[in-house]
Amino acid sequence: MREYYTITELTREFGISTRTLRFYEDEGLINPVRRGRTRLYRPSDRHLVRQILRGRRLGFSISEIREIIQVYKAPPGEVGQLHLMIQKIEEKRQHLRQKRRDLEDTLQELDQAEEACVERLAELGVKT
């Protein structure tokens, strides 16, 4: 395993911009070593970037990701982090299910509105 990764290596590996990595640093999610103006990322930073990106793909906010990372770093550590992840996943799942119900309701309303328009056009003698 390597001791350090450069910002360019991580941006290429994860398909993200240098600005994104600096944002994660500004948010306190990663803490690269500085050598002059150069940022050097440890394997632990690389792992955190992978986890942050996974969290973002799952729809977690930066503050939720920060909370999950902080739980890992403090007692009870990984066990606490895993319990928190399960809780956050269930919350996210419930939120997405509600969004799906809302979308289905909206689609049904659109179908009804369209049907009403088609019927009215037929009443007016206009072919669709």
Secondary structure, 3 states (H helix, E strand, C coil): CCCCEEHHHHHHHHCCCHHHHHHHHHCCCCCCEEECCEEEECHHHHHHHHHHHHHHHCCCCHHHHHHHHHHHHCCCCHHHHHHHHHHHHHHHHHHHHHHHHHHHHHHHHHHHHHHHHHHHHHHCCCCC
